[in-house]
Amino acid sequence: MSAAEIAMTIAVPHNRLTFTETEVEAVARVVRSGHWAQGPRVAELERELARMAGVQYAVCVACGLSALRLSLGALKVSSGDKVLLPAYSCVALANACLSWGATPVPIEIESSTWNIEPYACRCAIEGSGPKAVIAVNTFGAPADLSLEQNTSVPIIEDCAHGFGVDSEGSRLGGRSEIGVLSFYATKLLGGGEGGAVLTNSSSIHEFVRSTRDYSDQPPNGRRFNDKMTDLEAALVLTQLDRLPSMLAKREALAHRYIELLRGPSGVDNKFRLPEPDCNRVWYRFVVEMVEASADSVVSALKVEGVDAALPVTDWRTGSNDNCPIADRAYHSLLSLPLYPTLTHEEQDHVVRSFLKVCREADCV
């Protein structure tokens, strides 16, 4: 079957935009207002994000990569510095480091959460003297930031996968010196594009606010057009109002996946499900394949009309990172469709197709 023929058979996409007429009306109001660029809706969103994260300041920017890049700049990361980040993570983290001439240093991850491993991170801090650490709430599981209490190295909490208040009352995005957000179309809060930097530091706030805009300022090769538009902010504000209900829907669907996939005869040893831990945000539903490669299963699912995905692409250029768990994650993790508008009928089709693929001899 050709790629075009497979595309025509996809019944359940991996991602789907979540919106209602509220988003349509919010954008229409901005269009009618005549103020499309950064303006009052951006300022309103900044106030709401700061309140929700429990921090003093929020600065909205063009995208999640902008948020990471400007956060590193605010920490005075420069050429020759090292920044620690999970060996299993989006290439945006590495790109943000490279934009300042710094070296991204991959650190081993935990096999339970796929987050940066605290002990490995602490050892790397003691051994290499990095300028900063980026810790990701991978797939919505809160990263362990306890190491911040034992080091003077600042930590950036990447909340692109996990934002809000967890079941223990922690405000994700406000747990470290800096929190960053992405508002890409299919993130927890979709604005098409956009991002934000969260902090209690007035100096970090002022740096990001100033550096996001090159207008009427001296020439500077590090200063781009990193502003967010009121159109994007209007979308995010409407989604922010519904975030608790959208997170609840994601959680219910994730637990239903676990219930349907746990223990089917003949396949229960071929994959590992995420733990049904309530102390997390369910951004992705990620399954670890035990025998088959994730890539082969993703390809087989497409034939069944299910668009699964390899959630992260390996950006590492070296082979001496000594991160076997991250190596395993790149080879064995796949993401099944999970979003608030996923119906039970669609989810049932995903489950049937996944179990069928796992039973196939050529996928084990």
C-alpha positions as CSV (number, residue, x, y, z in Angstrom):
1,M,0.0,0.0,0.0
2,S,1.4,3.4,-1.0
3,A,1.8,6.3,1.5
4,A,-1.1,8.1,-0.2
5,E,-3.4,5.0,0.1
6,I,-2.4,4.6,3.8
7,A,-3.3,8.3,4.4
8,M,-6.7,7.7,3.0
9,T,-7.4,4.9,5.4
10,I,-6.5,6.7,8.6
11,A,-9.6,6.6,10.8
12,V,-8.1,7.8,14.0
13,P,-5.4,10.6,13.8
14,H,-2.6,10.8,16.4
15,N,-3.5,14.5,17.1
16,R,-6.7,16.4,16.7
17,L,-7.3,20.1,17.4
18,T,-9.6,20.7,20.4
19,F,-11.9,23.8,20.0
20,T,-15.4,25.0,20.2
21,E,-17.3,28.0,18.9
22,T,-15.9,29.8,21.9
23,E,-12.5,29.9,20.2
24,V,-14.0,31.0,17.0
25,E,-15.8,33.9,18.6
26,A,-12.7,34.9,20.7
27,V,-10.6,35.1,17.5
28,A,-13.4,37.0,15.7
29,R,-13.5,39.6,18.4
30,V,-9.8,40.2,18.1
31,V,-10.1,40.4,14.3
32,R,-12.9,43.0,14.7
33,S,-10.9,44.9,17.3
34,G,-8.3,45.7,14.7
35,H,-5.5,44.8,17.2
36,W,-4.0,41.6,15.8
37,A,-0.3,41.9,17.0
38,Q,0.9,41.8,20.6
39,G,-1.6,43.7,22.7
40,P,-4.3,43.5,25.4
41,R,-5.1,39.8,25.0
42,V,-1.4,39.0,25.4
43,A,-1.2,41.1,28.6
44,E,-4.4,39.3,29.9
45,L,-2.9,35.9,29.2
46,E,0.3,36.8,31.0
47,R,-1.7,37.8,34.1
48,E,-3.7,34.5,34.0
49,L,-0.7,32.3,33.5
50,A,1.2,33.9,36.4
51,R,-1.8,33.4,38.6
52,M,-2.2,29.8,37.6
53,A,1.4,28.9,38.1
54,G,1.7,30.9,41.3
55,V,4.5,33.1,40.1
56,Q,4.9,36.9,39.9
57,Y,5.6,37.2,36.2
58,A,4.7,35.6,32.9
59,V,6.0,36.8,29.5
60,C,4.4,35.5,26.4
61,V,6.6,34.8,23.4
62,A,6.4,33.4,19.8
63,C,6.8,29.7,20.6
64,G,8.1,27.2,23.0
65,L,11.6,27.3,21.5
66,S,11.6,31.1,22.0
67,A,10.7,30.5,25.6
68,L,13.6,28.1,26.1
69,R,16.1,30.3,24.2
70,L,15.2,33.5,26.0
71,S,15.3,31.7,29.4
72,L,18.8,30.5,28.7
73,G,19.8,34.0,27.7
74,A,18.3,35.4,30.9
75,L,20.5,33.0,32.8
76,K,23.5,34.4,30.9
77,V,24.3,31.1,29.1
78,S,26.9,31.8,26.5
79,S,29.6,30.2,24.2
80,G,31.5,27.4,26.0
81,D,28.9,26.8,28.7
82,K,27.2,23.5,29.2
83,V,23.5,22.9,29.7
84,L,22.2,19.6,31.0
85,L,19.0,18.2,29.5
86,P,17.3,14.8,29.2
87,A,18.9,12.5,26.7
88,Y,15.4,11.6,25.6
89,S,13.8,15.0,24.7
90,C,12.7,17.2,21.9
91,V,15.4,18.7,19.7
92,A,14.1,22.2,20.6
93,L,16.0,21.9,23.9
94,A,19.3,21.3,22.1
95,N,18.6,24.0,19.6
96,A,18.0,26.5,22.4
97,C,21.4,25.7,23.8
98,L,23.1,25.9,20.5
99,S,21.6,29.3,19.7
100,W,23.8,30.8,22.5
101,G,26.9,28.8,21.6
102,A,26.4,26.4,24.5
103,T,26.8,22.7,24.5
104,P,23.7,20.5,25.2
105,V,24.8,17.6,27.5
106,P,22.4,14.6,27.4
107,I,21.7,13.1,30.8
108,E,20.2,9.6,31.5
109,I,16.5,9.3,32.2
110,E,14.2,7.3,34.5
111,S,12.6,4.2,33.1
112,S,9.4,4.9,35.1
113,T,8.7,8.4,34.0
114,W,11.1,9.0,31.1
115,N,12.2,12.2,32.9
116,I,15.8,13.3,33.6
117,E,17.3,11.0,36.3
118,P,18.0,13.1,39.4
119,Y,21.1,11.2,40.6
120,A,22.7,11.2,37.1
121,C,21.9,14.9,36.8
122,R,23.5,15.7,40.2
123,C,26.6,13.7,39.3
124,A,26.9,15.6,36.0
125,I,26.5,19.0,37.9
126,E,29.3,18.0,40.2
127,G,31.5,16.8,37.4
128,S,31.0,19.3,34.6
129,G,29.8,22.6,36.2
130,P,26.9,23.4,33.9
131,K,25.3,26.8,33.6
132,A,21.8,25.5,33.7
133,V,19.6,22.4,33.6
134,I,16.4,21.8,31.6
135,A,14.0,19.3,33.2
136,V,11.0,18.3,31.1
137,N,7.6,17.1,32.5
138,T,7.8,14.3,29.9
139,F,4.4,13.2,28.6
140,G,2.9,15.0,31.6
141,A,4.7,13.3,34.4
142,P,6.2,16.0,36.8
143,A,10.0,15.9,36.7
144,D,11.7,15.4,40.1
145,L,13.1,18.9,40.9
146,S,14.4,18.0,44.3
147,L,18.0,18.4,43.1
148,E,17.4,22.1,42.9
149,Q,17.6,22.2,46.7
150,N,21.1,20.9,46.7
151,T,22.7,22.9,43.9
152,S,23.1,26.5,42.9
153,V,22.6,25.6,39.2
154,P,19.3,27.1,37.9
155,I,16.7,24.7,36.6
156,I,14.3,25.4,33.8
157,E,11.1,23.4,34.1
158,D,9.8,22.6,30.6
159,C,6.0,22.4,31.0
160,A,5.2,21.9,27.3
161,H,3.8,18.4,28.3
162,G,2.6,19.1,31.8
163,F,1.1,22.4,33.2
164,G,-1.5,23.1,35.9
165,V,-1.9,21.8,39.4
166,D,-1.2,18.1,40.1
167,S,-3.0,16.0,42.7
168,E,-0.5,16.9,45.4
169,G,-1.1,20.6,44.9
170,S,2.2,21.4,43.1
171,R,1.8,24.2,40.6
172,L,3.6,22.9,37.5
173,G,5.5,25.8,36.0
174,G,6.2,27.5,39.3
175,R,8.4,24.9,40.9
176,S,11.8,26.3,39.8
177,E,13.5,29.5,38.9
178,I,12.0,29.4,35.4
179,G,9.1,27.5,33.8
180,V,8.4,27.5,30.1
181,L,5.3,26.7,28.1
182,S,4.5,25.9,24.5
183,F,1.1,26.7,22.9
184,Y,1.6,24.8,19.7
185,A,-1.7,23.8,18.1
186,T,-1.9,20.3,19.6
187,K,-0.3,21.0,23.0
188,L,-2.4,21.0,26.2
189,L,-3.3,24.7,25.5
190,G,-3.4,25.3,21.8
191,G,-2.9,28.7,20.2
192,G,-1.5,27.6,16.9
193,E,1.9,28.8,18.0
194,G,3.2,30.8,21.0
195,G,4.9,30.1,24.3
196,A,5.6,31.7,27.7
197,V,8.2,32.1,30.4
198,L,7.2,31.9,34.0
199,T,9.3,33.3,36.9
200,N,9.5,35.1,40.2
201,S,12.7,36.9,39.2
202,S,12.3,40.5,38.1
203,S,15.7,40.4,36.2
204,I,14.6,37.3,34.2
205,H,11.3,38.9,33.5
206,E,12.8,42.1,32.3
207,F,15.4,40.3,30.1
208,V,12.7,38.1,28.4
209,R,10.3,41.0,28.0
210,S,13.0,43.3,26.4
211,T,14.7,40.7,24.3
212,R,11.5,39.2,22.7
213,D,11.3,42.4,20.6
214,Y,14.0,44.0,18.4
215,S,12.0,47.2,17.6
216,D,13.5,50.5,18.5
217,Q,16.6,48.9,20.1
218,P,20.3,48.7,19.1
219,P,21.4,46.0,16.6
220,N,21.8,42.7,18.3
221,G,22.1,39.3,16.6
222,R,20.4,37.6,19.5
223,R,17.3,39.8,19.4
224,F,14.6,38.4,17.1
225,N,10.9,38.9,16.6
226,D,9.8,36.7,19.5
227,K,6.4,38.3,20.2
228,M,3.1,36.5,20.5
229,T,0.0,37.8,18.8
230,D,-3.4,38.7,20.3
231,L,-5.0,36.2,17.9
232,E,-2.9,33.4,19.5
233,A,-3.5,34.7,23.0
234,A,-7.3,34.8,22.5
235,L,-7.2,31.1,21.6
236,V,-5.1,30.2,24.6
237,L,-7.2,32.2,27.0
238,T,-10.4,30.3,26.0
239,Q,-8.5,27.0,26.4
240,L,-7.1,28.1,29.7
241,D,-10.7,28.4,31.0
242,R,-11.4,24.8,30.0
243,L,-8.1,23.3,31.0
244,P,-9.4,21.5,34.1
245,S,-12.2,19.8,32.1
246,M,-9.8,19.0,29.2
247,L,-7.3,17.4,31.6
248,A,-10.0,15.4,33.2
249,K,-11.1,14.1,29.8
250,R,-7.5,13.1,29.0
251,E,-7.2,11.3,32.3
252,A,-10.4,9.4,31.9
253,L,-9.3,8.2,28.4
254,A,-5.8,7.3,29.6
255,H,-7.3,5.1,32.4
256,R,-9.7,3.5,29.9
257,Y,-6.7,2.6,27.7
258,I,-5.0,1.0,30.7
259,E,-8.2,-0.9,31.6
260,L,-8.7,-2.2,28.0
261,L,-5.0,-3.0,27.3
262,R,-4.1,-4.6,30.6
263,G,-3.8,-8.4,30.6
264,P,-5.1,-9.5,27.2
265,S,-4.1,-13.2,26.7
266,G,-1.1,-13.8,24.5
267,V,0.1,-10.2,24.2
268,D,0.5,-9.0,27.8
269,N,4.2,-9.6,27.7
270,K,4.8,-7.6,24.5
271,F,4.3,-4.1,25.8
272,R,4.5,-2.1,29.0
273,L,1.8,0.4,29.9
274,P,2.3,3.6,31.8
275,E,1.4,3.5,35.5
276,P,-2.1,4.7,36.3
277,D,-0.6,7.4,38.6
278,C,-3.0,10.2,39.2
279,N,-0.2,12.6,40.1
280,R,0.4,13.6,36.6
281,V,-1.1,15.3,33.5
282,W,-2.0,12.9,30.6
283,Y,-0.6,14.7,27.6
284,R,0.5,11.6,25.8
285,F,-0.4,7.9,26.3
286,V,3.0,6.2,25.7
287,V,3.5,2.5,25.5
288,E,6.8,0.7,25.7
289,M,7.2,-2.2,23.2
290,V,9.1,-5.1,24.8
291,E,10.0,-7.2,21.7
292,A,9.0,-5.3,18.6
293,S,10.5,-1.9,17.5
294,A,8.1,1.0,18.0
295,D,8.7,2.0,14.4
296,S,7.5,-1.3,13.1
297,V,4.3,-1.2,15.2
298,V,3.6,2.4,14.1
299,S,3.9,1.4,10.5
300,A,1.6,-1.6,11.0
301,L,-1.0,0.5,12.8
302,K,-1.2,2.9,9.9
303,V,-2.5,0.0,7.7
304,E,-5.2,-0.5,10.4
305,G,-6.2,3.1,10.1
306,V,-4.6,4.3,13.4
307,D,-2.0,7.1,13.3
308,A,0.3,6.3,16.2
309,A,3.7,8.1,16.5
310,L,7.2,7.9,17.7
311,P,6.9,10.7,20.2
312,V,10.5,12.0,20.2
313,T,13.2,12.0,17.5
314,D,16.8,11.2,18.6
315,W,18.8,14.4,18.1
316,R,22.0,13.2,19.7
317,T,25.0,13.2,17.4
318,G,27.4,11.3,19.6
319,S,27.4,7.6,20.5
320,N,29.2,7.9,23.9
321,D,26.4,9.4,26.0
322,N,26.2,6.2,28.1
323,C,22.4,6.6,28.4
324,P,21.0,3.0,27.8
325,I,17.5,3.9,29.1
326,A,17.3,6.8,26.7
327,D,18.5,4.6,23.9
328,R,15.8,2.1,24.7
329,A,13.2,4.8,24.8
330,Y,14.0,6.0,21.3
331,H,13.7,2.4,20.0
332,S,10.7,1.2,22.0
333,L,8.3,4.0,22.9
334,L,5.2,4.8,20.8
335,S,2.3,7.2,21.4
336,L,-1.3,6.2,20.9
337,P,-4.0,8.8,20.1
338,L,-5.0,10.8,23.2
339,Y,-6.9,14.1,23.1
340,P,-10.2,15.4,24.6
341,T,-12.3,14.8,21.5
342,L,-11.2,11.1,21.1
343,T,-14.5,9.1,21.2
344,H,-14.9,5.7,22.9
345,E,-15.6,4.2,19.5
346,E,-12.3,5.6,18.1
347,Q,-10.4,4.4,21.2
348,D,-11.9,1.0,20.9
349,H,-10.7,0.9,17.3
350,V,-7.2,1.9,18.4
351,V,-7.2,-0.8,21.1
352,R,-8.4,-3.6,18.7
353,S,-5.8,-2.5,16.1
354,F,-2.9,-2.3,18.6
355,L,-3.7,-5.8,20.0
356,K,-4.0,-7.2,16.5
357,V,-0.6,-5.8,15.5
358,C,0.9,-7.1,18.7
359,R,-0.3,-10.6,17.9
360,E,1.2,-10.6,14.4
361,A,4.2,-12.8,14.1
362,D,6.2,-10.2,12.0
363,C,5.9,-7.6,14.7
364,V,7.5,-9.5,17.5
